[in-house]
Amino acid sequence: MASVYSALIHYPVRDREGTIVTSAVTNVDVHDLARSSRTYGLAGYYVVTPIAAQRVLVGRILDHWRNGAGARRTPERGVALSICEAVASIDAACAAITEREGKEPRLIATSARSEGRPIVTYEQERATLATTDLPTLIVFGTGHGLHESVIKRASVVLAPIRPTGYNHLSVRAATAITLDRLFGDGPSD
Amino acid sequence: MASVYSALIHYPVRDREGTIVTSAVTNVDVHDLARSSRTYGLAGYYVVTPIAAQRVLVGRILDHWRNGAGARRTPERGVALSICEAVASIDAACAAITEREGKEPRLIATSARSEGRPIVTYEQERATLATTDLPTLIVFGTGHGLHESVIKRASVVLAPIRPTGYNHLSVRAATAITLDRLFGDGPSD
């Protein structure tokens, strides 16, 4: 399998009314998505925010767990955060992957809604991931989800995790479930 | 299907050395597990801590999202937290379920390790859940996992999500994946 990367997007995302906004970085998201990404064997995890001060904040969190008191107390967390990096945009994440892998990544978008685009099931995407020789970047939205400009540019939009009924999963939960469905051993395990 | 409940255990859990400890309640765990539990149709979610002051704290968090400023800003979060309650012990959670359902619940333990007990696959537990007329309580550990006394008293110990290799999922991620494997529509969706 070619390398797979995840990214947590703080811009461009939607607010409650669907307006494009920049959301704030949440400390626990930095950890949780790094831990899930590393557990499922991803090659990297990008925290995407255009706000330079927030990227500095992410750098401090990473330093605490990789080199500081956190690394001494909980070394396995440093292992997870070793694959994490803050970048300014989805384009910057794609460029970093292209430089590392020598090929531009496929972009997979995720959404809690049907986005008016053909959606791909987890089973279909598992099959693609098993055979493609391109790297893949899976993007997750904060706030009320990825802005439509991200949905539109993606190669693939994954099916909503819970297509009907009440669905208010946190991005931490949604990321974990998505990675488990794509890379886990499944319910028979 | 009979009613299913979740519980997040802050005592008795293990610390890094395996010693029995009481962990502190984390704000985001209250939300995230309520949101995952409600999304997958569970009947209730218990935050279990023997520390009275921590149960008061949980009560304040619940009040903020059910009745306070949070309810006005994000009403769907109040829906999730409406199924949440803080209780002093696993026994208290079991007693509350027994009173509500008229039958004692089956207790399902979860662990990131193989616990030296026969483990049950998610597929096997899905089959049991589909046919049992008993309520079920699924317990998740904070810290370094449920103390062995909880593992020993459980009817069932679920298989580790990632039985081999690096595994450092947060309890928020592990709960989401467990509920998706037991109650989700699976990778074909």
Interface residues (C-beta under 8 A of the other chain):
Chain A: V28 H31 D32 R35 S36 R38 T39 Y40 G41 E76 R77 V79 A80 T121 Y122 E123 R126 A159 I161 R162 P163 G165 Y166 N167 H168 L169 S170 R172 A173 A174 T175 A176 I177 D180 R181 L182 G184 D185 G186 P187 S188 D189
Chain B: V28 H31 D32 R35 S36 R38 T39 Y40 G41 E76 R77 V79 A80 T121 Y122 E123 R126 A159 I161 R162 P163 G165 Y166 N167 H168 L169 S170 R172 A173 A174 T175 A176 I177 D180 R181 L182 G184 D185 G186 P187 S188 D189
